[in-house]
Amino acid sequence: MLVEPLLDHAIKTPSDIALHDESGPRTFEQLAADAAGIAEHLSGFTTRPSVGVMLPAGAGFVASFYGTLLAGKSVVAVNFLLSEREITHILSDSGIDTLVTIPAMAARIKCEGIKTIDLSELLRTLAAKGANSAETVAVAKSRIPSRGADDMAVLMYTSGTSGLPKGVVLTFGNLQSDVDAAIKHARLETKHVFLGVIPLFHSFGMTAMMLAPIQLKATIIYMARFSAVAAMNAIRQHGVSLMFGVPSMLAAIAHLKNAGPEDFKTIYAMISGGEPLPSRGRETFQERFGVTLYEGYGLTETSPVVALNIPHAHRAGSVGKAVPGAEFKFVDDNDKPVPQGQSGEIWLRGPMIMKGYHNLPKETAAALTPDHFFKTGDLGMMDADGFVFITGRKKDLIIVAGEKAAPREIEEILMGHPAVAEAAVVGKKDPGRGEAVVAFIVQKEGQSVTGEALRDFCREHGLAQWKIPKEFHFEKELPHSPTGKVLKRVLAEQVNRNN
């Protein structure tokens, strides 16, 4: 489960190209041999059940991911874009003592008791041993650990209501079922060439840009850092047929001056996820290139794909139909089902739904119903033809270019400034990045502070860059309910009124 396809391809078609990254092409045999070598090293390096992987997208991440599973351990995918404070929390909360990374990223590790493995050095050492790749892969195939569908494969951290990331336990069964469902739903084939521009520490990138294409024996083109020009060149050079991206990436491609319809002749589907796709962005792509952008929907807790528009079944403005096995339910504030076509909170059930939150039994109980529906916090509806539409978010998270920001975390840091009496954070629609973080500030009497000073304060207190407010509004007072709660809805309407 999960690891077998890589080893099977390496044995049956060893010279087929598995992926390209900045270092060049990598065959299935080379990739599997690297994974097997990493597995052997990890087995003698740590006794903990999980290993952290903090790497950019590319052959190194893929080999480390499969190597960790081959060692009989689960993967803790670490988002290197987070602040040092958040990374420290993940390393501590996950209970790992080993992190596979590279020197440039290892310098950010401030957590005691963490041993780092320099992947570049390890791969050089493995290459120097001169072991026969075919033999290495065959041995690994004979020693695949026995893991059940309910065993944890990946611990992936996502923003929590408290602001600090919380671990989502994704099992082998969760991930395998979602890969199978996505492949069947989208009619994906071995002949497809995938362009990987989404980080693999995201569930969207991990499932769509690694697990699915490797199972298919398709080729993946990885970019460690997104560039619209580089993405366009990759599409032309490699005959890319599938690209998954967030709307801001697709918008950047749409604004390239030297791109035209002929550049997309090999495209089967370009799929947008991570945040709502603006209608104007979809229209611009269609007008310029004659290419339809297909929107999908999913969450880290759902492995993640649960709905997807595809070439043979799509509807503009929707996120598509449910993938096989995903069951949607729409409920009102009293958890009662709403009539078809009416908006309600989205509840999801299926084999791809997480096992729970790591070491957070109360949060798990609050998110999963007794009959295992996951309460997404998103609002949506389904039309008579089965297409799902997202109408809003019940949760308070702000999504900036696919990354989540928790207002409470930002507010708590802002309230720590000596000149701030009150702070409220909301999301503002942003055509380029989905949403932007906006802060409303009431200053203490007799004191003053500038927006730039508050931005510096946020940086000093470990906020990730996308969480730092883009705008500051200084008010004499904030609107409150009779119980004293800040009426963020009013503030959100205020900043979005002209958008």
N, C-alpha and C positions, 0 to 999 in steps of 0.2 A: 504494500500500500504506500503510495507516493514515491518511494525510492526505486521500486522495481523497474519502471519504464526506462529510467536513465541507464541502468545496468543492462537491460535487455537490448536497448539500441546500441550500446557500446559493444556488445558481443555480436549482434547480428549485422550491424552496419557501422563498424568502427570508424571508417573514414568520412562518414557524412558529417557535415558542418552543423554543430549544435548552436553556435553563437558567434557573433563578432562583437568585440568591444575595442577600446582604445589601443589595446596591445595586439590586435589582429584576430584572425579566426581561431576557433577551438573546436576540435572534433568531439564526437560523443565519447570516443575512447579516451582522449586526453582529459576531458572533463570528469568522466567517471573515475579515472585513475587518480586524478587530483583529490576527488572526494574520498576515495578509499584511503589514500595516504593521510589525509586530514583526520579521517575516522580513527585510524590506527594511533595517530599521535594523541588525539583527545582521550582515547581509552586509557592511556597511561599517564595522562596529565592531570585529570580531575576525576573525583569520585562523585561529584554532584550530578543530579539528574538532568540539569539544564546547562546550556552553554550560550553565552551572549555572542551575537554577530553584529558588528557595527562597521559596515563597509558600504561604499558606493555601489551602484548597480553595475554588474559585469560578471566575468567568469569567476572572480574571487568570491563574490557573495554566493553565487550558485553552488560552487564547489564546497564552500563552507557550510551552506545550508544542508545539502545532501550528505556531506561528511558527518555533520552533527547527528543527523538521523541514523546514519549507518553505524555510528558509535553507540546507538541505543539511547541517545539523549534527545531532549526537546530543544528547540531553538527559541532563544529570547531575542527578538528582532529589535535592535536599538536605533531609534531615530536620531541621527547625528546632528540634525538641525535644531534640536532642543537645546535649552540652556544647560549649563553644567549642573545647576541645582536639580533640574528635572532628570538628567541622565543619572546623577547620583541616586536619586529616588528609585529609578528603574533598576539599577544594579543592586541596590540594597533590598528592595521589595521582592525581586525575583528570586533571591537566594543563591545567585550564581557566584562562583569564585574565579571564573575564566571567561575572557572576552577575546574573540578573534577580531583583529582590526589591523590598521596600518599605523605607522609612527605618527603621521600628521594628525590622526584622530585620537591616538592613545594619549597624546599630550593633554587632552581635555578630561581625562579620567582623574577624578579627585576622591574617589571612594576607596577607603582602606580595605585591604584584603582581596583586592581584585588582581588576578594575574592576567597579563595580556600576552597574546600570541601574535607576533608579527607575521601576518600571512605571507607577505612577500619573501621574507627570510625562510619561512617553513617550506614554501613551494620550491625555492632554490635548493634547499637541502634535499627535498624529495627527488628533484631532478638530478642532483649530483649522485644519488645512490644508483641511478641507472637501471632501476627495476623495470622489468618487462611490463608494459602497460596492459597487454592482453591478459597476462597471468595475474596481475594485480586486480583487475576487474573480475576475473573468474573467481578468485579467492573471496573477494568482497561479496559476490553473488551467493556463494555457498555459506556465507556467515551473516546474512541479513537478519537483524534482530527481530524477534517475534513481538510485534506490537499489535494491540487490539484497536478496534475502531473507536473505543471510548478513551484511549490513552491520549494524553496531551502531546501534540506534535509541535505546536507553536504557542508561545506566550507573547502576545502583541499588545503593546500599550496604547491606550487612547485617552483623550482628555476626559477627566471626570468632573462632576459638578463642583467639587472642591478646588478644581484647578490642577491639582497634581495628577499625572497620568495614572490610569488604573489598568491592570493587566487583564486581558481578555484571553481566556483559555479556549484555544481552538484544537480540537482533537483530529486524529487521523481521519476519522469518519466525516467530520465536518468538512475538512478541506477536500477530501476525495470526492464526496458527494457533490460539492459545489463545482469542482473541476468537471466532473462528468455532466452535470446539468448544463453548465455554460457551453461546453463543446456541442452537446446535442441541440440545445436551443438555438445557438448561432450557426450551426452547421459548419463548424470549423474543421479544417482538413490539414493533412501533412504538408500539402503544397504551399500553405500560407507562409508568408514571411512577416514576422511580428517586429514592430518597432517599439522598443522599451524605453520610454522617457519618464516613467513614473518610478520613484524610488521603491526598491524591493522591500524596505521596512514597512511599507504600507500594504494592507491586505489586498487592495486593488492591484498594485503592482505585482505582489507575490503570486496571486492566483492567475491573473490575466497575462502577466509578462514572464512567468517562470514555470509554474506548475502545469498550466494548460498546454503551452507550446512544447514543453519537454515530453509530456505524455503523448502528444501528437507526433513527436519526432519532427517538429517544424523548426525552422531557423529563427533565431532571435537576434536583432541588432540592438545592442545596448548603448545608451548614452549616459555617462556618469553625471553629466550636467546638461540641462536642457538649453538648447539654442535653436531658435526658429530656422536660422540659416543651415545649421548642421542637420537638423531634422529633415529639411527639404532635400538636402544633398543625399542623405541616407535613403530617402524614398526613391530618389532618382537612381542612385548607384546600385542599390540592392533589390529594386523591384518590390518594395514593401507593399503588402496587401492589407495588413491590419495595424492600426495604430489606436492606442488607448491614451487619452490625455485629459487634463482638466481644461475647462473653458479658456483660461488665460493663455495656455499653451497654443490652443487652436486659434485663438484670436491673434496671437503673434504671427502665426503662419499666414493667416488671412491678410495681414498687412505687409507681407513681403512684396516688394515691387517687381522682382524678376521671376515670380512664380505664375504659372498659367495652367489651364485645364489639362494640357498634355502631360504635365508632371504627375498627374494623379491617375494615369491610365491603368496602373497595376492595382489600384486600391479596391479592395472588396468592401471594407467598412472602416470608418473612422468613428470611434466611440468616445463620447464625453461622459465623465463621471466625477465624483468628488465634491461637486457643488452644482447648483442649478445652472443650466445652459441658457444664457439670455437669448431671446427670440431673434434679436438683431444679429447676434453672432452666427446663429444658424442660417439666417437669411443671407448674410454677407458671404459665407462660404459657398452657399448654393449659387449665388449670383456670379461670383468671381471664378469659381472652379467647376461648377456643375456637380459638386459633391454634396451629398446629404450627410449631415452629422447626426449620428444616432446616440440618443441619451440613454443611460442606464441608471440603476439605483442599487445601493447596497450599503452596508455598514460593516465596521470591523467585526462586530458581534455576529454577523451573518456570513462571514467567510470570503468575500462579501456579497457576491452577485445574487440578487433575488429577482430582478426585473431588468429587461433589456430590449431596446428596439433593435431590429435587425433588418437587413435588406428586404427580406420576403414578408416582413410583418412589422410595420412601424406607423406611428401617428405623431405628427408634429405637436410639440408641447407636452407629450407624455414621456414616461421613462420606460415604456414598452409593456410587454406582458410578462407575467411571472415565469421564471425558469422552472423546468420540471422539478417537482417536489416542494416548491415554495408555496405556502398557503398564506394569503393575505386576509386580514380581518380589519374592519374599520369600526371604531367604537366612539361613543360620545363621552362626556366627562364622568358619566356614571358607569362606564365600561360596558354599555349596552350597544349592540350592533346598530349602525345607522343604515338607512335605506340606500340602495344602490344609486350612485350618482351624487350622494351627499358626502361632504367632507367629514372626516373623523380621524382620530389618532390611529396610526398604522400599527397593527400587531402582526407579527410574523411567526410562522411555525414551519419546521421542516428539518431534515437531517443536517442542514448547514448551520443551524443555530448553535451558538457557543454553548459550552458546558457551564460556564459561569464566569464570574470575576474572581481573579486570584486573591485569596485571603480576604475577601470582602463578602461574607455571607449575607449581611443585611442588604447590600446593594444588589446582590444576585437575586435575593428573594423579592426585592422591589421591581426588578426588571423582568423576571420570568414568572409567568402565571403557573399554577399547579399543573395545568395541562400543557405546559411548555410553550406557550406563546411568548414571544419577546416583545415588550413594549418599547417601540422605537423612539417615541417622543416626537416623531414627525407626523404631520397632518397630510392627508391625501384622500383620494377617491378613486373608484374604478368605474369606467363606463360600461355600457351594455356589451361591448365587444371584448372586454377583459383588459383594456389598456389602463395602466395606472398613472395617475396624475398627482404630483406632489404640490400641495397647496400652502404649505407653511411648516413651521417648526414649533412644536410645543416646548421643546427643550430650549434652553437659553444660550446655547452655544453659537458663536459667530464663526463662520467658515471663510478663511482668507486663503484664496488660491489652493483650496483643498486641505489646508491645515486648520485645526480647530483651536479656538481661543475661548476660554471660560471667563465670562465677565467678572465673576466673583473673585477669581484669582487676581485679575488686574486691579479691581477696585480695592482689594485689601492692600496691595502694594501702594497704590496712590494715596490711600488713607494713612499710610505710614509717613507721608511727607509732613513736616511740621507746619506747613502753610495751608494744608487741605483740611477743611471741615467736613466735607461730604463729597462723595464721588459716585457716579453712575456710568456704566459702560453699556453701549448698545452697538448694533451693527448697522452700517449704512451701505446701501447697494452701491457696488463699484463695478462698472462695465468691464474692467480689465481683470479684476481679481475676485469677482463674486461679491465679496463684502469687504468693508474696511472697518477697523475698530475706531469708535468715536467715544470720547470721554466728556462727561459734563461735570464741572468742578464748581463747588462753592468754597471760596477761600475763607480762612479764619479772619475774624475782624482785626483790622490793623495790620494784616500781613498780605503779601502778594507773591505770586510765582508765575513764571511764564510756561508756555507749552513746551518749549525746548528744554527748560530745566526739568520739567516732569518726565520728558522722554529720557533724559540722561539718568534720572532717578530710577526709572523702570529698568534701564540697561544695567545699572549698578546693582539692582536687586534681582538679577538673573532672569528677566523676562526674555523669552525668545523674540526675535525681531518682528515676526508677524503679529505678535500680541501687543506690541507697543502702539498706543493710539496714534492714528494718522492725523486726527483732528482733536482739538480741545475747545470746548465751549465753556466760558466762564459766566456763571449765573449768580444772581443774588440769592436765589433759592430754587429748589427742585420741586416738581409737583409730587404730592403725596396723597395716598388714600387715607380714609378716615382712621385706619389702624396704624398709619405712619409709614407704610411701605412706599418706596419710590415708584411712581407710575412710569415704568420704562416704556410701556406702550406709547405713551404720549411723547416721550423723548424720541423714540424711534420714528414716529410719524413726523415729528418736527424735522429730523435730518433727512428723511426720505421723501418729503413732500414734493420736491422739485425734480426727483429722479424718475 
